Amino acid sequence: QQPVQSPQAVILREGEDAVINCSSSKALYSVHWYRQKHGEAPVFLMILLKGGEQKGHDKISASFNEKKQQSSLYLTASQLSYSGTYFCGTETAGNMLTFGGGTRLMVKP
Amino acid sequence: NAGVTQTPKFQVLKTGQSMTLQCAQDMNHEYMSWYRQDPGMGLRLIHYSVGAGITDQGEVPNGYNVSRSTTEDFPLRLLSAAPSQTSVYFCASSPTDSNQPQHFGDGTRLSIL
C-alpha cells in the first residue's frame, strides 16, 4: 500500500518555509525523499532509517517517527530551485520501495 | 559514468502489440526496479529484483513480465499493450537493496493507441 503525502500542493514565496508529511499504515524500515522536476527523473534527497533519526542537507531536513510510521520533510528559507514535486518512498518488509502520490511545490519570487 | 540507461526514450504502440523496454546499469547494483508514472501522479512499482535470477511483483504487475539473467540488465516486457499502459516508465537501481539511494534512468515515454 502506498504512503500518503500531504499537502498535495504548496505555493511559497522565496524565503518561506514548508513542511511535507508522509504517513504509512504499515511498519516502515526506511523512508526515502526524492524531488522531481517536470519531464525529468526523480533525484535522491535523503534516506532515513529506523531509529527516529533526523537528517539535514543544506536547508532541507527530514525526520522519521517509526512508532507513528510518519516522516516529514522540512524546507527552510525556500529558493526558486526548490520548485518541483516531492515524493516520499517507504520501504516495508520484502524490500519493496513504494512511493506516495507526491507534493507539488512552487516557489515564487 | 553512464549510470542507468533506458531505451527507447519514446515509443508509440498499437493496442495488442508487444514490446520490451530495456534497462541497463553499469554500477554493479544488485537491486533493480521498474516504476510507472501516469500524468500528474506518483510512481507505482511494477516489478523489482534483488539480484540476478530473482524477481518479484510490485504493486501493479499485471500485463508486464520481467527477467534478470545478468546483474546489468533488467528488461520489462509488455505482453499485449493496452491504452491503460500509456505512461512514463522509470527503471531504478541501488547497490544492495531498497534501503539505499535509488538511481533512476531518464524514463521511457510510452503511448498506446
Interface residues (C-beta under 8 A of the other chain):
Chain A: Q2 Y29 S30 H32 Y34 E40 A41 P42 V43 F44 I47 L49 F87 G89 E91 G94 N95 M96 L97 T98 F99 G100 G101 G102
Chain B: Y31 S33 Y35 M41 G42 L43 R44 L45 Y48 V50 D56 G58 E59 F90 D97 S98 N99 Q100 P101 Q102 H103 F104 G105 D106 G107
